[in-house]
Amino acid sequence: MTLTPDAFFQVTNTIALGAWVTLVLLPTKRLVSHVLCGILVPAALACGYAAVIGWKLAQNGPPPGDLATLGGLKAMFADDWVFAAAWAHYLVFDMVVGAWIARDAIRLGLPWPLRTIALLLTFLLGPVGFLVHVITRFSLRRAVATDDHEATTT
């Protein structure tokens, strides 16, 4: 059986989806947020990414064209294997960020709905979920600090 770019894409997506479901449902579990989603799954996906990129470099040499231009990047990503590997790259970093968000939200005592929204958005829209978490984190910490200040001055 030969692995195809489509099969690689499906396997990496399925692994990531399973880990994300676990992270959203069990973010307080250290085994989930620190180990599974913070190290193991991203490392496994990174191995797949490195294998594909290493294989493509060995097979074709350095990518042709100027990768500092949109046209050069489009040409490189025209290869289905390279595109599937690039998607694995996204999956790795989004999961690492999601695991950090889960740990940070638990540590700060952020409400479940806000934490869950940030995690779901990170899974679906990467940077948007991170931004929601950062804004929530800043807003709620500032509100708590203001409440604490008012309580000590009255």
N, C-alpha and C positions, 0 to 999 in steps of 0.2 A: 504494500500500500504506500502510495506516495502522498506526502503532505502537500496540500495546495495552499495558496495564499488565502483562499476563502475558508479553508478548514482551520488554518492558523488564526485567522480573524475570529472565527466562531469559538474556538477553544479559549483564546485570551478573553473574549467578551464574557463567556460563561463563567470562567474563573473569577473575573472581576465582579460580575453581577452577584455571584454567591457571596463573595466577601463583603460587598456593599450592603446586601440585605442583612447580613450578620452584624455589620457595624451600625446600621441604623436601628436595628432591634435591640442590640446588646452593647451600647457604647460604654457602659460602666464596667464591663468585664475587661480586666487588664489583659487577659489572654487574647481578646478580640482587638482592642484598640492599640495595644503595644506590640503584640507578637504577630497575630494573623494579618492584620491590615497595616500595621506599622513596619513589618519586616518581611514575613514569609511570602505573602502573595506578591507584594511589589518586587521582591527579589526573584521569585519564580518568573514573573512577567519580564523582568529585566534580563533574565537569562535567555528567554525566547527572543527578545529584542536584540541582544548582543549576538546571538547565534545567527539570526537572519542578516544583520548588518555585516558581521564578519564574513559570512558566506558570500554575500553580494559583493563586498569589497574584493574578496579573493577571486571571485568569478569575473568581475568586470573592471577591477581597479577603481581608482577614485572616480566619483561621479563627474560626468562631462558638464561643461557649462559653468557659469558663474552662480554659485549658490548664494551670493549676496544680492541677487536680483529675484524678483517674483517669477520671471520667465525661467530662470535656472532651477528654482525650486519646483516649479510645475513640471519641468522636464524630468527631474529626479523622481518625483512622486508619481509619474506616469507608470512606473513599474509597480505592479500589484503587490509584490513582496515588500518593496520599500514602503509603500503606502500602508500595508498591514503592520509593518514594524513601527512606523510612525504612530499608528493608532495605539500600539502597545506602549509606546513612549508616553502618550497622554494618559493611558490607564494607570501606569506606574505612578506618575507624579500626582494625578488627581487622588489616587488612593492614599499616598503619603500625606497629602494635604488634608484629606478627609479624616485620617487617623489623628492627625494633630488637632484638627477642629474638635473631634470627639473628646480627646483628652483635655484640651483647654476648656471646653464648655463645661465638662464635668467638674474640673478643678475650680472654675469660677462659679459654679452653681447656676449656670444659665438655664432658664426654663426649658422643659422638654420640647414644646412646640417650636421654639426658636432654634434650638439645637438641631432638631430634625429637619426643619426647612433648610438650614444651612447645609446639612449633609446631603439632602436630596438635590439641592441646587449644585453642589460641588460635583456630585455624581453625573448630573445631566449637563451642566454648563460650566464646570470647572471654576474659572476665575470669578464668576458671578456668586457662587456659593461661598467662596473665600471672602469676597467683599461683603456679603451679607453678614458673615460671622464677625468680621472685623468691625463693621458698623454696630452690630448688636453688642459686641464685647465692649466697645468704647462707650456706647450710649448707656448701657446698664451699669457699667463700672462708674461712670460719671454720676448717674442718678444715685447710686449707693453712696458715693463719696459726698454728694450734696446732702443726702438724708442724714448721714453720719455727722456732718458738720453742723447741720441745723439742730440735731439732737444734743450736741455738746454745747451749743451756744444758748440754749433756752433753759 
